[in-house]
Structures are given as C-alpha cells and as structure tokens.
Amino acid sequence: MRALWLGERMRDIRKRLRIPQQEAADHIQRNNAMLGRYETGQIPFRRNDVIDLLDFYGVANETERNGLLQLCDDIWRKDWWDPHREDFGHDFVNVPWLESRVDHILTYQHIIVHGLLQTREYAEALIRNDSGDRTPEVQINRWIDLRIERQQVLRKDDPAKLTAVLEELVLQRVVGGAEVHRGQLNHLVEMSELENIDVRIMPTSHGPHAAHLGSFELFTMPDPYPDVAYTETVGGSLYIEEPTVSRIGKVWKDLIEGALPAEESIALVKRYLKE
C-alpha cells in the first residue's frame, strides 16, 4: 500500500509536468520498465531515486518533499508487526501500520466488538471459533497475543484516536460465555473513560441507516497519506481509497448522527451489565 501511494504521487508529479517516462528513467539511470514498476508500486522506490527525481522535477516545496520522503522511509522501515506477516496474513498486514500512523480511527461494528477494544478472553473466544480444530495451540496463542499487542496504539504517549459505533446487538451477543461477556462490557466502560476513545451505541430502535451493508473502518490519515477505509468480507479483505472513500465518509456521518451520545451510550452498556 505504501509503495503504491508513493508511486502514484511520483507519477502524478511527472505527468503534471509532462515529462516522458523514458526521460525520467534515464535521469536516475533506470530503464523505462523499472520506473514503470516504481510508479505502479510493484517495486518500492529507493530513497536516492526519489530525491533525484524530485530534484529533476523541480519540486522545491519542503513540506511536499519531506512528505514524500517520509512515505518512502515508511516503506522500508521495520516495525513490531513485520516479523508476524505470516500470522497477520497478506490482506491484513497493512492494518497495524495504518493504526500506527492514523490521526483518527472511525469504526462501525454490527456483529462484535472491534479488535482494539476486545479483552483477551473475548478475543480468544472469537479466534478459537474461527481457527478450526486442527489449528495448533501455539498458533492460536500467537494470534491472540498479536491482537492484544495491536491495542498498544491506543495507550502510547501519542495515542491514536478511536471512535467506535457499535450496534446495540453487539451488547446482547454473548461471546465466550457470561463471564467473558460481562468482562468485555466492563472493558468497554473503562476504555471509554480514556480521552482518545469515544464509544457510541446505535440503538435497535433507530431503524435502517447508511451502514446496513456491514462493518468497516475509516482511517483519517495525516499528510502525506491519503484517507483509506478497510472492510472484511467472507471473500476476503478490501481497502478502499479515493474517490470511493468519500462515500464511506458520508456513511459515517449518518452513523454518528444516529448513534446515542457518548454518555447515553455508556449508560446503555452499564444497563446491560446490570441485566
């Protein structure tokens, strides 16, 4: 994803200046096919090539240059999730990176509590349910550990902001038994007390809304990254970028307007706890 974003930005600059691809490739002493792979994200740009091309294109704006170089550095930077690419899976591996860079995570969940808000016991019940009887115990435990590790993004020195809209049915669905479910509801109340976390409940009395097709996450990103949405389906995961991501933003606006205010939402969670 990062290689694709950088490639698109560099290609857009070249095309805006009407510089032929061959001419740009010759300048960095690459063949035309190699620059084409750079620009389509098939191969990540090397930092020196980005610098040389920005000089060649006459990009002098410091903010733009630094943003593109930061994006290039992010392609090659290793972080805690990189050794676990096989565990996360090809479709999901970009999510922990997005969570580490995001300004604000906006998520709608209609079936279960979002992974960043799950207790270990709740996460274990879900993962075991999805794993199958033949999955080794060591692998199951590794998946659980990784899900909990991801949650550190909400508690670091400069934590990500998270606003979660949960269907009221999520509060009713018992996962892992009564004790696990009670612990999860208590955890939602505790997490909502953090300044960077906002939990909203969509009451069943609200009726239809714009997100009736299912759960999603919308990552509001700082420059130079574009906003991106993520959704999981039975057929696999999907990342959504512009122009479609703007439609997701409209769906989110409808959701947040229909959900209960924060205090009423937590009061409803506490009511379920008493019941």
N, C-alpha and C positions, 0 to 999 in steps of 0.2 A: 504493500500500500504506500509506504513512504517513498519507495523508488518510483512508483507510478506518479505520485503527486509531483515530485521534483522533475521528472521527465516532462510532464505536461507543462509545468511552469517554464522550463527552459525552452521547450518547443514553441510555446506561445510568444515568448520574447523574440525568438528568431524569426518567426513568421510575421510578427508585427513589424519588424524591421525589414522584411522581405529579403532576408539573406538566404541564399540557396543552401540546402543541407550539405552539399558537397563542399562548398566554400568553408562552412563552419567546421566540417570534419577535417579538412586539410589544415586548418589553423591549429587544431590540437593534435595533429599528426595521427588521426584515426581514419579508418576507411568509412565510407558512407554507411555501410551496413551496421557498423559498430555504433555510430552516432544514432542511427535509427533505433537500435536496441536500447540505448540510453534513454531516448526520448519517449519510448513506449514502456519503460520500466522493466523490460525483460532482463536488463543488466543494470545494477545500480551505478550511478555516476561516481567517478572518482573525484575527490575534493579538488585536486590540482586542475582537472579538466573543467570543473565548474568555475573556478577562479579565472582560468584562461578565457573561457567563453564569455563570462561576464565582462571582462576587460575588452574582448573583441566586440561585444555587442554595445559597449559604451554605457553599461549600467553603473552609474556613479552614486545613485541614492544609497546611502549607508544602511538605512532600515531594510530596503529590499535586498541588498547584497547579504547582510547578516542573516536575514530570514531564510534565504535560500541555502546559505552555508550551514545554518543550524539544521535545516531539514536534511542536508547531505550528511552531516555528522550523526544525526539520529539514525540514518540508515545503517551506519557501521558500528554504532555504539552498542555494546553488550550490556544487558541488564539481567535482573534476577530470573526473568522468565525464559531467557534464551536456552539454558540447559534443559528446559522442560518442553521444548517444542513438540516432541512426540506425545507427551502427556496432554497438552492443550489441544493438539490437533491442528491441521493446516488451516481450517476455516476460522478457528477461534483465536489463534495466536496473536492477531493484531489487537484484540480487545484489551489485554493488560497493558499494552503500550499506549493505547488511546486513553485508558484510565489514568496513566501516569502523566499525561500531558494536558488533559482536558481542563477547561475552566469550570464547566458545569455538566453533570450527567443528568439527563432528564429521562426517566424510565416509566413505562406503563406496564404493569403485570396483571394479567387476568386469571392466572391459574395458581401461581406460587409466589412466595416472597423472593425478591431479587437476590442474586447471589451475594452482593456486597452487604446485605442486611441479614443474612442467614446465620443462625447459631451452628456450631459444629455438629450437633446432634441432628438438627433439621437437614443440613447439607448431607450428612451421612445417609439418612433415610432416603433422600432423593437419589443420591449417587448409587447406592446399593440397588435401588429399584430399577435404575437404568442399565446397570452393569451386566446382568446375566449371571447365571450360576457358575459359569466356567471362568470368570474373571479372577485372576489371582488376588489374594487378600492384600499383598504388598502394593499392587496397582491401585486398588480401591483406596487404600490409606493415602497413597501419593496424590490421588485426585482430590481427596478431602483436604489434605494439607495445602494444596495449591489454591483451592477455593478460599480457604481461610487466609492464606498469605496475601491474596489479592486485596483483602479488606484493609490492609495497612495504608492504602492510598487515602482512606478517609480519616486516618489518625496521625499522619505525618505532620511535620512542622508547618508545611503549607498545604493543608489537605484539600482534596477535590471537593467541590460542592455536589451534593446529590439531592435531587427532588424526585421522589417516587410516588406515583399514583397507583394504588392497589385497589382492585375490585373488592368490595365487601365480602364476596365469596371466598377470597383468599383467607380471610379471618375465620371462615367457617370450615374450611377444608383441613381436616386433621391429618398431619403428616408425621409418621413415626410414633403414633400413639399419643394419649392425652398429655403425659408429662412433657414430651418433646414439644408438642403443640403449645402448651402453656409457657414453656421456656422461650419459645420463639415469639410469642406475643409480648412477653415481658421485655425481650430484647428489642423489639420494635419501639416500645415506650422509651427505653433507655437511650437508644440511638437517636430518637427524635429530639432528645434534650441537647444534643451537640449542635453548635451554631451552624455548622456546614451541612446539616441534614434536615430535610423537610419531608415528612411523611404525610401523604394525603390519602383519604379513602373515598372511592367512588361508590356511593350508596346504591343498593339494588333498586331503590325507589326512583332513581334518576331516569331510568329507561335507556333507550338507544343513545349512542354517542358516536363520534367520528372514528374511534379506535375499535369498532366492532370486529375488525378483521384479525385482531390479536396483539400480543405483546411486542414491544420494541424498545430500543434505547436510542436516544439522540444525544450525540456528543457535541457540545458547543466548544469549539477549539479556539485557542489564541492564534494570532498570526505567527508563522506563515501557513498554518494548517487550515484546510477547509473544514467546515462542519460536516459530520458524517453520521448516518443512522445505521443501526445494526439490528437484525431480527433473525430469529432461529425458526426454521420450519421443519416439518417431517423430512423434507427432501434435502435439507442442508441449511447452511447459514448464508446470509446475504448482507452485504454492505451497500448502503445507498448514499450517493453523493448528489451534488447539484446536476440538473435542476430539480430532481425529484425530492431531494431532502427538504426543500422549501415547503413542499406539500405536507411532509411529516411535521414541520413546524406549525402548520395550521391545525393539524390534528391535535397536537399537543396543547395549543391554545384552547381548543374546545374541551379537552380533558380537564385542564386546570381550572377552567371556569365552572365545570360541572361537579368537580370533586368538593368534598367538605373542606372548610378552612382547617388550618393546622390544629387548633385547639379542639375543634369538634371531632376531627379525625382521631386524635389520640384518646379522646373521651369515649369514642366508639370502640376502640381497641380495648380499653380498660373495661368496658361493659361486657365484651366477650370474655375477658379474663374472669370476671365475676361469675359468668354463666358456666 
